[in-house]
Every structure is written in C-alpha cells, then in structure tokens.
C-alpha cells in the first residue's frame, strides 16, 4: 500500500487527563490530617462498625518464661463514652457488661470481648448512624484491662467502617507505656454531618479520669467482667 503524503501526522496530545473521581477505599487519620467527615443527612448510612485489633504477644524461651508471659498476657478492651442529642450520657464497655443496644438508645452495641488478641476479628462496636441527629458525640477508647501497659508492643489500630464511603483508620502510634487508657477518636454530630477526629491521647488512671478530661460528667463505681 502506498503512503499518503497529503496527510500530516497528528500532533501528540498535550491535554492533561481529567482528575480521577474514584473515592479512596481507606483514610488514615494522622497528626497532620486528624479529621474527616463520615456522613451527611440523607446519605443512607446504617450501623458503622468500629473495630479494635492488636497484636498478641508471642511468648518465647523455656517453659517458665512462657508461663510468665501467659500470666502477663495483655487484654485490650474497646469501649466508648457517649452523649446523645437528648442529653443522656453513658459508657459502653465489657467491664460491667455495659454492651448497649443498636436499635434503641444508646444506638451503640459492643458485640464481644477478645481477651487475648488472637481473634482475627478483634473487638467490634457498632454505632447506628441511620439517624445522625440522635447523637452529639461518641468518644472511642481502648483500655489495657490486664497485663503491663505496653502500647508499643500491642500495636493497636482502630478502624471505622461506614456503610458508605472509605474506611477510616486510627493507629495507636504515640506509644505511652505508663497509661492504661487511650482516647482514640471522637465522633461528633451536628444533627446532619458526622465527623471523626483523631485523638490518641493517653490517660493515666481510670475511665473516670478519661471522663474528667472530656467532661462527660458520669458517676463511676468499681466493676468487673
């Protein structure tokens, strides 16, 4: 076939491709970027799963070393302090069997207690965002219930899984090995928009001290699980 010399070669395209409209599948909250909106009214949100996962300590050495390590196995608990739009406040945690409810107040449910860190699913709490106007704030916290405080060793991470939009990850990466409680994230609602703020603040003391730091004003008494 002959060559058609009357046709000029097309010039290379210099236009910039349009930006991608794909949403990220995961967002990590950091000190530099600590806040993100989770949902807006009318988004059709439902129960949001809040997952706590951590690394189980693996004992090494002889029998006595393994026995000592087993006796000091870390038990990391997931919980929250909450304040609803009607002013009611409380705590959700395994301690005291305060597991909550999903479809009735407080619209928050803790579904189990992993005492070893060996459960691949970790611990899960569900926050019903179907009606964001029901909430004012939910403070998600993690607590070392048993074992020596060693946040660096447990390598904890809390991940929020909204029913739509990207999952949100908060790593407990500011290790503090004297405190037993870590305020992880603050979920807030203005009646329409729900947002989450990275906290990762360590509290030396009990849940009452955590309460005092954030001003929930609850009455506390000793409990067990």
C-alpha positions, 0 to 999 in steps of 0.5 A: 500500500502506498503512503499518503503524503497529503496527510500530516501526522497528528500532533501528540496530545498535550491535554492533561487527563481529567482528575480521577473521581474514584473515592479512596477505599481507606483514610488514615487519620494522622497528626497532620490530617486528624479529621474527616467527615463520615456522613451527611443527612440523607446519605443512607448510612446504617450501623458503622462498625468500629473495630479494635485489633492488636497484636498478641504477644508471642511468648518465647524461651523455656517453659517458665518464661512462657508461663510468665508471659501467659500470666502477663498476657495483655487484654485490650478492651474497646469501649466508648463514652457517649452523649446523645442529642437528648442529653443522656450520657453513658459508657459502653464497655465489657467491664460491667457488661455495659454492651448497649443496644443498636436499635434503641438508645444508646444506638451503640452495641459492643458485640464481644470481648477478645481477651487475648488478641488472637481473634482475627476479628478483634473487638467490634462496636457498632454505632447506628448512624441511620439517624445522625441527629440522635447523637452529639458525640461518641468518644472511642477508647481502648483500655489495657484491662490486664497485663503491663501497659505496653502500647508499643508492643500491642500495636493497636489500630482502630478502624471505622467502617461506614456503610458508605464511603472509605474506611477510616483508620486510627493507629495507636502510634504515640506509644505511652507505656505508663497509661492504661487508657487511650482516647482514640477518636471522637465522633461528633454530630451536628444533627446532619454531618458526622465527623471523626477526629483523631485523638490518641491521647493517653490517660493515666488512671481510670475511665473516670479520669478519661471522663474528667478530661472530656467532661462527660460528667458520669458517676463511676463505681468499681466493676468487673467482667 
